[in-house]
Amino acid sequence: MSTETLAQVSNYSVASATVVIALAFLAHMAEWGFARKVTPEPVAVGAGGTTAAPESEESSADEDAVSRPDVLSSVGVSLTGLGTLLLLVGFVTRGLAADRVPWGNMYEFGIGGAAFALVVYLVMVAWQGLQWLGGIITGFALVVLGMAMSTYVPAGPLVPALHSYWLVIHVAAVMLSGAFFLVGAAASVLFLIRRRAEQRGTVGGLLGRFPSSAVMDKVAYRVIAVGFPLWTFGALIAGPIWAHYAWGRYWGWDPKEVWAFITWVVYAGYLHARATAGWKGKRAAIIALVGFATFLFSYYGVNLFGSGLHSYAK
């Protein structure tokens, strides 16, 4: 295949992936919509304290109502898998078209970051059953892909500063850590919503499909605990080593370096507070969301609004 053909395949694959992931997001939204209509079935108590069985027609209707969210959840996860596959095809063919690693600008960072996030999510669905995060993860992936397409540039060569194998190490670690931070942030958001409902005694319908707030809190903590060392290595070890080879210094307080360090401090504080002070629940969730906000600004905001040696990534 010629480079022009590979570039076209990449563009079509990314566009198709965006459509499929949008359908996955709609499936999860429909799942949530149907789940809100499901109410716990009243149980009649007969003589002697025995429970009377409900009428068969009513039971069948309730089973149909309850099964719809499950079916839509499965459809959403399946579509997410297909969309991720298409996105990976677009990502790889972009690299082949440019004859380099496909993360040299904001467009490539976007499709790569979305692909990493979706892969991590699907692995955790298969391993830990985290399909309840599907609505947030697919919605976020759509936003990232939309932002990436708004910064589209044709495939081309890297700027001289990027010609290093440290590019692969640095960016891969950062993208992977960001995927875990996203899962942690999504779990933290749902934790805050579920916890409030538990305190009010209004858990049911949609919230009844989610695990308990305690489970969500543990999920957020565990994935952030995985993402943090990856961020430490990628942003604060591999990045400075690469900077030394590219610019002759390890650290220069460039805006992206500063925000990478701020992100590290926030997540370090999150993990330290949980390990030493026993911070759990609402306070920990808020810190996790602040950390993810600083990560997003480091990942996108600095590139879009800032300046410095990393401006080549625009």
Residue, then its C-alpha position, 0 to 999 in steps of 0.5 A: m500500500s502507498t502512504e496515501t492509501l494508508a493515510q486514507v485507511s487511517n482517516y476512514s478507520v478513525a471516522s468509523a470508530t468515532v461513529v461506532i463509539a457514538l453508538a456504544f455511548l447511545a446504547h449505554m445512555a439507553e441502558w441508563g434510561f431503561a434502568r431508571k424505570v425499573t423499580p423493585e418488585p413488591v413481595a406479598v406476604g401470605a399467611g404464616g409469614t410465607t411470601a406469595a409468588p407474583e402473578s406470572e404475567e406481571s413477573s414476565a413483564d418485570e423480567d422484560a423490563v429488567s433485561r433491557p438494560d442488561v441487553l443494552s449494556s452488552v450491546g454497548v460493550s460489544l460496540t465499544g470493542l468494535g470501535t476500539l478495534l477500528l480506532l487501533v487500525g486507524f492508529v496503526t495505519r497512521g503510523l505506517a503512513a507517516d513511517r514513524v510512531p503515530w504520536g507526534n501531534m495533538y491529533e495523534f495524541g488524541i486518537g492514541g489516548a482514546a485507544f489506550a483508554l478504551v483498551v484499558y476499559l475493555v480489559m477491566v470489563a473482562w477482568q473485573g466486570l466494570q461495564w457499569l463505567g461504559g457510559i462515562i468512558t465512551g462519552f469521554a472517548l467521544v470528546v477526545l476524538g472530537m477534539a483530536m479531529s479539530t486539530y487534524v493535520p496530514a501525516g508527516p515527518l517528526v520535528p527533530a526533537l522527537h527523533s528518539y526512542w524515548l518518545v515511544i517510552h515517554v508517551a506510551a507510559v503517559m497515555l497508559s497512566g492517563a487511561f487508568f486515571l480516567v477509569g479512576a475519575a469515572a469511578s469517583v464520579l459514580f461513587l459520589i452519586r451513589r454515596r449520596a443516594e445511599q445516605r438518602g436511602t434512595v438507591g434504586g433503578l439506575l443506581g441499583r445497577f451500580p455496585s456499592s459506593a465502597v466497591m467504587d471507592k476501592v476500584a478508584y483507589r486500585v486503578i489510580a495506584v496502578g496509574f501513578p507509578l506509570w505517570t511517575f516513570g513516563a512524565l518525571i523519569a523518561g520525559p526528563i531523560w528525553a529532554h536531556y537528549a533533545w534540549g540538553r537539560y533534564w528539567g527546565w520548568d516548561p509549562k507542560e513539565v510544570w503541569a506534569f509535576i502538579t499532576w504527580v503531586v496531586y495523585a501522590g497526595y491522594l495515595h499518601a492520604r489514603a495510606t497514612a491518614g485513612w482518607k477514603g470516600k468523599r474526600a479521596a474522590i474529590i482529590a482524585l477528580v482534581g488530579f484528573a483535571t490537572f492531568l487533562f490540562s497537562y495533556y491538552g490545555v498546555n498544548l492548546f493555550g500554553s507555549g514552550l518547548h512542547s509547542y510542536a505537539k499542536 
